[in-house]
Amino acid sequence: MAELASHYEKKRKMYPEEKLIILFDIDGTILDMRYMIFHVLKAYDFNHNTRFFSNLSFDDIRVHENQIDLLLEQFQIPEEKRKEIILWYNQDRWSPSFILESHRPYPGVLEVIRWFQLQPNTFIGLNTGRPESIRKDTLRSLNELGKEYRVSFTDEYLYMNPAGWGKDVSASKVEGIKYFKSKGLRIVAFIDNEPENLSAVSKIDLKKEILLLHAETIFESEKRRLPPNSAKGETFDLTELIPEKDLPRHIQFVWHGVNDEANLRQFLASDITWGECDVRWDPTGNELILRHDSFKNHPLESDEKFQSLESLVTRLHRAGKSIKFDLKAGSYLIDRLLALIEKIGIKKTDLWFNGNVERLHEAGFKKLSSAMPGAILQCPVDFLVPLIESTPEKAREILEMYREWGIVRFSLSWLNQDIRIVFEQMSEWGYEINIYNVPNLEAFLQAVLLVPRSITADFNFPKWHYYGRGSGERGNYYEYTMRKVSRKR
């Protein structure tokens, strides 16, 4: 992925006005065909009332989908039955139902495709050894898999093998390269799991302009056939593909938990505009302080010192940062907070208020909306996820009621099991969405690819030289050890 990112950037600078395309093989590159093998063999048992594969596990499958006979040798199956199973397997594995139900992508591959589909004047093409006869089923199944990742594939950018099943596959790959070039597309890279296919393409790429990438999954042809200028890898790692400088600028990024001096220094030194702080009353109720954890769940410690909200807000304002207030203690601190904002003189468009509906209630949100026109008002709606999935009309009624209170953005935890599905539904309804609870850089980048309006994160990303500690809930601070670099003399 690092090779691909570097090569793509180089080609983009060389050909700023041209249409670029990255080509993917499908089986063994986008799709993990072990799922298909597993599904089809289990289906054989079900359809024939046998138990040959009752103990078959996914991890048992280490063969290419065209070498199923090697897998069957591991089972005590009579030879005649083995022939029958292979015949049934070859006849049924490409049926429409199996194509739709049994195919699964490799982790990260659809996110990589999504990233390039977001880039200007850049396209994803499919150069597959599958025959033309399953074109419609191929597109239907891939688009079904890609839907929740916001990935789509089109007929125009799909080249299939005109020779038929398993015939002249490498020659077909070469013709696929020529096909995409004939459409006026400049091919940046070609990703395939078969060394012989990459070798065939290398022989027509005399100027070595196409980056040849070997997906080291399961393959039939010999690895020694890989062309010397190819790159290889086992994972589709977003953290190697997407650098911080290429993040979409229209997404608002929020540094979570700016509640202490260490996090504050990190945030002020970063290019992140928005910083979130957790607002509570101190135990005596005389001052607004910064503390994520409630005193009920985490009682006051004897040596605990509080960061003053006024001190923090003053420093952020002077540094030109924008401020997101997470109102932890409810609506009764709103008047005091509004007075503090007025005293410091912060522009309303540099402010953001987040609070749970059960804490701020209708009156609290309406008070903020009235006093702070132009500010962002937000509430988390994770409690609505089951309703969005089961009774979407009722969920939308509730969201519209919140809009009438002045709430303009809704927050969803990345840890929701069906976050992508719920995000897509709320996006279709036209709501602005903030994603929070992203645990690491990979999850952060996956959230970026959904293109929400904003993402709130701890920015504990050492790869980007960020060392955010989090806000402290349940003591989950992040710790890093910096090793001294020694040089030989």
N, C-alpha and C positions, 0 to 999 in steps of 0.2 A: 504493500500500500504506500510506503514511503517513496518507492521508485515511481509508482503511478502518479502520485501527487506532484513530484518533481518534474516528471516528463510532461504531464498535462500543463503545468504552469509555463514550462518552456515553450510548448507549442502554442499556447494561448498568446504569448508575447510575440512569437514569430508570425502568427497568422490571426491578428486581432479581428478581422472582418469575416473570416471563413467559418463555415459550419464544421464543428469538430464532432467526432463520434468515437465512443468506446464500445468495442464488440465483446459480447459474452457468448460462450457456449452455454448450453442449458444443462444437459444431464451430466452430473459429476462436477459441475462448476457452479451453477446457480442451485441446482437441486441435488440433495443428498439421496442418491438412489437406493441406499440401504432401507429407507422407509418403504419404498415401493416393493422391494424384495420381501421384506417382512410382512407387509400387508397382503401381498398376493399369495404367499405360502400359507398364511393363516386362513385366507379365504378358501384355499384349496381344501384344507381340513374341514372347514365349515360346510362347503358345498358337496363334499364326498363322504361326509360322516366318518372321517378318519382322525387319527391323533398323531400323525407323523411329526407335526411341528408344535405340539403342545408345550414343549419345553424350550422352544426357540426364543432366544432373547435378542434384542437389537444388537447387543455387543458381540453376538456370535457371528455377525455378518461382516466378513472382511474380504469379500470377493466383488469383482466387477459384475454389473447386472447381466452381462453377456456370458458369464462363467458360472452360472447357477449349478452346473453339474459338479463343480468342485465343492460347493457347499453341501450338496446332497450326499456326497461321499462320507461326510461326517456322521450321517444318520444311518441307522440300521434299517434301510429300506431295500426291499428286493429290487433287483435290476429292472425287471419289467415295470414295476411301479415307478421307478425313477424315470424311465423313458416317458411314461404317461404324464408324470408331473411336469417334466420339461416341456412336453408338447402343450399341455394346458397353460403353463406359465407363458410360453412364447405367444400363444394365441390370445391370451387375455390381459397381459400386462399393459397393453396400450389401448385397452377399451376405454371409452369415454368415462365410465364410472371410476375406474382405477386411476386414470390420469387426474381426475378432479379430487379424489378422496385420499390418495396415498402419497402424493408428492409433498415434500417439505423442503424449504430452502436451508442452505447452510447458514449458521449464525453470522449476522453482519452483512451478508451479501446484498439484501434488499436495501439496507441503509446506505451502502456504498452506491448502489444504483440511484437511489433517491438523491444523494448529494450531487451527482453529476447531472441529473435531470433538473436540478435547481440552478445550475450554472447557465449563464447566458450563451445562446448559440451553440449549445452542447446537447448531444443526443446519445441515447443508448440503443445499440443494435444487437440483434440476436443472430448468431451464425451457427446453426445447429445441423447435426447429422440426421435429425428426424426427417421423415419423408413428408412430402406435400399433403398426403392423405389425412394427416392429423393436424393441419394448420389451425382449423377452427377450435379444436379441443385444446391445442397447445396455448393459444391466446387466452381462451376462456379460463383455463386452470391457472396460468401465470397471473392474470389480472385479478383472479379471486385471491390468490396468495398475496399479491401486492397491495390490495385495497387498503388494509389497515396501516400500511407504511406510506400511503399516498404515492405509490408507484404504479405506473401504467405502461403497457406495451402495445404497440400498434402494428397493424399488418404491413405498413410501409417499411418498417425497420426490422422485418423478420425474413431471413433467408433460410430456406429449407432444402434438403437434399433431393434433387430431381431424379436421382437414380433409384431411389427406393430404400427399403430397410437394409441397413448395414452395408450398402454397396458404395464403393468409391468415396468413402467419407472424407478422406484427406483432400481428394480432388474437389469435392463439394465445398470444402472450407476455402480453398483457393478461389473458386468461382464466387463464393460469398464475398470475399475481399474485393474482387473485381466489380461485383454488383454494387456495393456501397460506394466505391470510388466513382462508378458511372453516374451516381446520383449527385455528384458534386460535393461529396463529404470527404473531409480529410480524416483518415483513421489515425487516432492517437495510440490506441492499444488494442490488443486482442488477448482475451483470457480464455484458456482452455485447459482441461485436465489431461488431455492426451498429448504426449511428447511428439508423436508422429504428425499430428495436425499442425503444431507450432513449427515443426521442421519444414513441412510443405509450404507454409506461408512465408517462412524466412527466405525461401529460394526465389520468391517473386518480389520480395521487398529489397531490391538491390541497394537502395540508398539507406537502408536500416532506419527508416522513419517511424516504423510501427514498433512500439514497445510490446514484446512478446512475454506474456505472464503465464507461468505454469501454476495452476491450482493443484497443489500436492494433496489430492484426495485419494481416490481409488482409480487406477487407470490400467489399461490393457497393454499398450505399447511400451517398449523398453525406454527407460529413463535416459539411457545414453544417447538417444536420438534427439534430445533437447538441443536446440541451436545454442552456440556459445554465448550469444548476446541476449539470451532470455533471462528473466528474473523469476524467482519462485517463492512460494510461501504457502503456509497451511491455514492462515486465518485472514478474514476480512476485518482488519483492525481500524476502526474509525479514528482512534487517537493518533495513528500514524498518517492518516489521510488528510485530516482537517486541522490546519493550524489556527491559532487564535486570530491571526490577522485576517483570515478569510470568513470569520463569522458574519452572518447577515446583520447589517447595520440597522435594519428596521425592527429587529427584536430588541426589546428593552431587557437588559441584564441587571439583576439585583443581587448585591452582596448581602447574604443573610447573616443576621446575628452580630451586627456591629455594636456589641454591648460592653466591650472591654478594650483596654489600651492596645493589646497585641493585635486584635482583629482590626481595630481602627487604623493602626499604622499600615497594615497590609492593604486595607481598602483605599486609603489616601494615596498610596504609592501606585495603585492600579489605574487602568484606563476605564474601569467600570464607573458609570455615572451614578447609579442609584445604590444607596445603602439602606438596609432595613435594620431598625432597632426595636426592641421589645419594651413597651412602656407599661410600667406599673407604679402604684403608690409605694412609698417606702413603708415599713411596718408601723410607723407612727402616723402615717397619712398626711404628712406635711409637705412632701416633695415628690415630684415625678422622677422615677429612677429607671435604670435599664436592668432588666432581669428576665430571662426567658422562663425559668421554672417558677411555678406557683409556690407560695410559702406553705400552702397546705400539703403539697406533695413533697416538697423539699424545704423543710423548716430552716429558718435563719441560722447560720453558723456563727459561732462566737466571734470569729475573727473576720467575718465577711465584710467587705467594703463595697459600697455601691458607686456606680458611675452616675453622675448627675445628667439627666436628660438635657438640661439647659446648656451645660458645658459641651456636650456632644454636638447638639444642634448648632451651636455657635461656631464650633470648629468646622463642621461640614459646610455650613453656609459660607464661611470665609474661604474655604477651599474650592468653592464653586460646584459642590456636589449636590445632588437631589436626594430627598429624604423620604423614606417609606416608614410610616409608623404602624407597628403591629400593636393594636390596643388590646392588651391582655386582660386588663382589669375591668372592662366594661364601660358603659356610657357615662358614668359619673366623673370620669377624668377629662371628658371632652372640653368643658369650659376652661379648665386650667391649661390644657394643651393649646387651645385656640388663643388664649391670652399670651402664652409664651411665643407662639408663632408671630403674633402681631408685634410683640415687643422686639423681636429680632429682625423683623421686616423681610420675611421670606416670600418670594413670589408664589402665588397659588399654583402655578403650573409646575413648580418644582416640588410639589407635595403629593403624597400618596398615603391613603389611610386603608388599613386592612383590619377587619374585625369579624368575629363570629356573629351570626344573626341572633343567637341566643344570649349574647352579651350586650350587643349594642341596640338590638331591637329596632323597630321601625323608627321610633323617635330619634334615636342616636344617629342613624344614617341620614335622616332628613335634616337634622341639625347641621351635620357636616356638609351636606350637599348645599344647603342654604348659605352657610358661612364661607364655604370654599369652592365657589364656582371655578371650574378649570382644573381642579385637583382630581386625582384618580381615587375613586371609592371602590373597594373590593371586598368580597367575602369568600371564604372557602365553601365549596358545595359538594364535598366528597360524600356527605350523607345522602345526597340526591342520586348518586350513581345507580343503585338498584332500581330506583324509580325511572331514571332515564332509560334503562335497559328494558324494563317490564311495562311501564305505562308512560311513554314519552310525552303524550299530550298533557297529562297531569303535571309532569316535571316542568314542562315549558310554561304552564300557567304560573307555577311558583316562581320561576326565573323572571317572568314578566312582572310579577308583583314586586320582586326585589328591584327591578329596573325602575319601577315607579317610586321606590324609596330613594333613588338617586345612585344606586350601585351600577357601575359601568363595566366592571370586570369581575370575572369569576375564577376562582383558584382551584386547581385539581392537583392532587398528589400523584407523583410519578409512580408511587407504589401501589396504586389501584390496579387490580389484576387486568381489567379491561380498559386501561387508560386510552389506548389508541382508538378503540371503538367509540368510547364516550366522547373523546376529544373531537372526533369526526362529526358526530351527531350535533354537538354544541356549535361547532364551526358552521355546519350547514344552516343552523338556526340564526347565525349571524352574531354570536356573542364573542366578545374579547375574552381570551383565556390566559391565565397565568399558570405555569407549571412549577411546582415546588417539590421538595423532598427528593431531589436527584442525588444519589449516594456517591457518585464518582464521575470522572471525566467522560467515560464511555456513555453512561446514562445521560449526562448533560448533552452530549453531542446527538444522541438519539432523540432527545427532546427538541433540540434545535431543528432537526430535520422535519418535525411536525409543523414548524413555523408558527408557534403560538405568538401572541402579542408580547409576552414577557416570560422570563424564567428566573426564579429565585433559587440561588444555590449558595452553598458554603464556600465555594471556590477553593476547595482542598485539592488542588490540581498541581502536584509537584512537577509534572511534565511541563507545565506552563510557568513554573516558578511562582505559583501561588500556594500559600500555606495557611489558608483559613482554618480556624479551629472549630467552626460550628458554634451554635449559640449555647450549647451546654445541656440540653435536655437529657436526662438520665446519665449525666456525666460523660456523654459521648464527645469528648474533645479529641481532636486529631493531633498526634504527636509525630514529629519527623526528626530523624537523626541526620545531621549534615556531616559528612566525612571530609576530612582534610585531604586535599590533593597533593600528592608528593611527586616530585620530579627527580628523575635520575640525572646525576651530573657526570 
